[in-house]
Amino acid sequence: MIQRGVAEYSNGAHVTFPTAFKGTPVVVASAQRNWMPKTACALNVTSTGFDIGIVNLWGAAETQASWVQWVAVGAGTPDPSLAITTDRGRRGSYMTAVFKTPFSGEPVVVVNSAQWSGIPMVAATIDSTATSFDLMIYGHQASGGAIDQAWTDTIAIGPGAPDTSLMVQSGRALTGMLNT
């Protein structure tokens, strides 16, 4: 099952899934405020929801609400009305990326933290429509301002015809992998 959402949240806010999962899902998120990307992640994930963590470019907890895009993947009944598209490419700030196949409604678009010359950057999507989205990429601590070009990976999920050639899998938490 895949669920998604876009809303304005404050750091630490709780997000409740529209439908509970049959176990703990994997959740990815990205965020922005006033065209400035933020680092966002899901914390305390359960089958019914998660808390959102948001920090600014300097690594400090964000004190103002930000627009957050999130996608959750886990066990449950698939929704046959959702289309999924993925993309990996070199993109730049203020760039409009166009979907190869338009959605039938507005999708949720999540972008990972981009990388430029092997250096991680902070990225966010803005103004998503059924046909495209805009991208913002900044260096941490706003070093260098908006980045002209970086490698990004995006996942867009929204209303439309599913691509049966795309396989979506949910990861499982591994134990004993980290020194604690």
C-alpha positions as CSV (number, residue, x, y, z in Angstrom):
1,M,0.0,0.0,0.0
2,I,1.2,3.5,-0.8
3,Q,-0.1,6.7,0.9
4,R,1.0,10.2,0.4
5,G,0.4,13.8,1.5
6,V,1.3,17.4,1.2
7,A,0.6,19.9,4.0
8,E,2.1,22.6,6.0
9,Y,3.6,21.2,9.2
10,S,5.7,22.5,12.1
11,N,8.8,20.6,13.3
12,G,7.6,17.8,15.6
13,A,4.0,17.7,14.3
14,H,2.3,14.4,14.1
15,V,1.0,13.1,10.8
16,T,-1.8,10.5,10.8
17,F,-2.2,8.2,7.8
18,P,-5.6,8.2,6.2
19,T,-5.6,4.4,6.5
20,A,-3.6,2.4,9.0
21,F,-0.9,0.1,7.5
22,K,-0.7,-3.6,8.4
23,G,2.7,-3.0,10.0
24,T,5.3,-0.2,10.1
25,P,5.7,1.5,6.6
26,V,8.8,3.1,5.2
27,V,8.3,6.9,5.0
28,V,10.3,9.5,3.0
29,A,9.8,13.2,3.1
30,S,11.1,16.5,1.7
31,A,10.2,20.0,2.7
32,Q,10.5,23.7,1.8
33,R,9.5,27.1,3.0
34,N,9.4,30.2,0.8
35,W,11.3,28.5,-2.0
36,M,14.1,27.4,0.5
37,P,14.6,23.7,0.8
38,K,14.7,22.1,4.3
39,T,15.8,18.7,5.5
40,A,12.8,16.6,6.5
41,C,12.4,13.1,7.9
42,A,9.8,10.8,9.5
43,L,10.4,10.1,13.2
44,N,8.6,7.6,15.5
45,V,6.9,5.8,12.5
46,T,4.0,3.4,13.4
47,S,1.3,1.8,11.4
48,T,-1.0,4.8,12.0
49,G,1.4,7.7,11.5
50,F,4.7,9.5,12.2
51,D,6.2,12.7,13.6
52,I,7.9,15.0,11.1
53,G,11.4,16.4,11.8
54,I,12.4,19.5,9.9
55,V,15.8,21.3,10.1
56,N,17.1,24.3,8.2
57,L,20.2,24.6,6.1
58,W,22.3,25.1,9.2
59,G,21.0,21.9,10.9
60,A,18.9,23.7,13.5
61,A,15.3,22.7,14.2
62,E,13.0,24.7,11.9
63,T,10.9,27.2,14.0
64,Q,8.4,28.0,11.3
65,A,5.9,25.7,9.5
66,S,7.1,24.3,6.2
67,W,5.4,22.6,3.3
68,V,6.1,18.9,3.6
69,Q,5.7,16.2,0.9
70,W,5.7,12.7,2.2
71,V,5.2,9.2,0.8
72,A,4.7,6.0,2.9
73,V,5.0,2.5,1.5
74,G,4.1,-0.7,3.4
75,A,1.9,-3.7,3.7
76,G,-1.7,-3.2,2.8
77,T,-4.1,-3.2,-0.1
78,P,-2.7,-1.4,-3.2
79,D,-4.6,1.5,-4.6
80,P,-5.2,0.8,-8.4
81,S,-5.9,4.5,-9.0
82,L,-2.4,5.7,-8.2
83,A,0.3,6.3,-10.9
84,I,4.0,6.3,-9.9
85,T,6.8,7.8,-11.8
86,T,10.5,8.0,-10.9
87,D,13.3,10.0,-12.3
88,R,17.1,10.5,-11.9
89,G,18.7,13.4,-13.6
90,R,20.8,16.5,-13.4
91,R,18.6,19.3,-12.4
92,G,19.1,22.9,-11.3
93,S,17.4,25.3,-8.9
94,Y,14.4,27.1,-10.3
95,M,14.2,24.4,-13.0
96,T,10.8,23.1,-14.1
97,A,10.8,19.3,-14.6
98,V,8.1,17.9,-16.9
99,F,6.6,14.5,-16.4
100,K,6.9,12.1,-19.4
101,T,3.3,11.1,-18.8
102,P,1.0,13.6,-17.1
103,F,-1.0,12.6,-14.0
104,S,-4.8,13.0,-14.0
105,G,-4.5,15.2,-10.9
106,E,-1.9,16.8,-8.7
107,P,0.8,14.3,-7.5
108,V,3.0,14.3,-4.4
109,V,6.6,14.7,-5.5
110,V,9.4,13.8,-3.1
111,V,13.0,14.5,-3.9
112,N,16.0,13.1,-2.0
113,S,18.9,15.3,-0.9
114,A,20.7,16.0,-4.1
115,Q,24.5,15.6,-4.7
116,W,26.8,17.8,-6.7
117,S,30.4,16.7,-7.3
118,G,29.9,14.1,-4.5
119,I,28.8,16.7,-2.0
120,P,25.3,16.3,-0.5
121,M,22.9,19.2,-1.1
122,V,19.4,20.0,0.2
123,A,16.6,19.7,-2.3
124,A,12.8,20.3,-2.4
125,T,10.0,20.3,-4.9
126,I,7.7,23.3,-5.3
127,D,4.6,24.0,-7.3
128,S,3.8,20.5,-8.3
129,T,1.1,20.1,-11.0
130,A,-0.3,17.2,-13.0
131,T,2.3,17.9,-15.7
132,S,5.4,19.3,-13.9
133,F,7.2,20.5,-10.7
134,D,9.8,23.1,-9.9
135,L,13.0,22.2,-8.0
136,M,15.1,24.1,-5.5
137,I,18.7,22.9,-4.5
138,Y,20.9,24.6,-1.9
139,G,24.2,23.7,-0.3
140,H,24.2,23.2,3.5
141,Q,24.5,26.4,5.4
142,A,23.4,28.0,2.2
143,S,27.0,27.7,0.9
144,G,27.1,29.0,-2.6
145,G,23.4,29.9,-2.6
146,A,21.1,28.1,-5.1
147,I,22.9,25.3,-7.0
148,D,23.0,25.5,-10.8
149,Q,23.1,21.7,-11.3
150,A,23.0,18.5,-9.2
151,W,22.0,14.9,-9.5
152,T,18.5,14.3,-7.9
153,D,16.2,11.3,-7.6
154,T,12.5,12.0,-7.5
155,I,9.4,9.9,-6.9
156,A,6.0,11.2,-7.9
157,I,2.7,9.5,-6.9
158,G,-0.7,10.7,-7.9
159,P,-4.0,9.9,-9.6
160,G,-3.6,8.2,-12.9
161,A,-3.0,4.8,-14.7
162,P,-0.5,2.6,-12.9
163,D,2.7,1.6,-14.8
164,T,2.7,-2.2,-14.4
165,S,6.3,-2.4,-15.5
166,L,7.4,-0.4,-12.3
167,M,8.1,-2.6,-9.3
168,V,7.7,-0.9,-5.9
169,Q,9.0,-2.7,-2.8
170,S,9.0,-1.7,0.8
171,G,12.2,-2.2,2.8
172,R,12.4,-3.9,6.1
173,A,14.3,-2.7,9.1
174,L,17.4,-4.8,9.7
175,T,18.6,-5.5,13.2
176,G,22.2,-5.9,14.4
177,M,23.5,-3.7,11.5
178,L,24.4,-0.6,13.6
179,N,26.6,-0.2,16.6
180,T,24.5,1.3,19.3
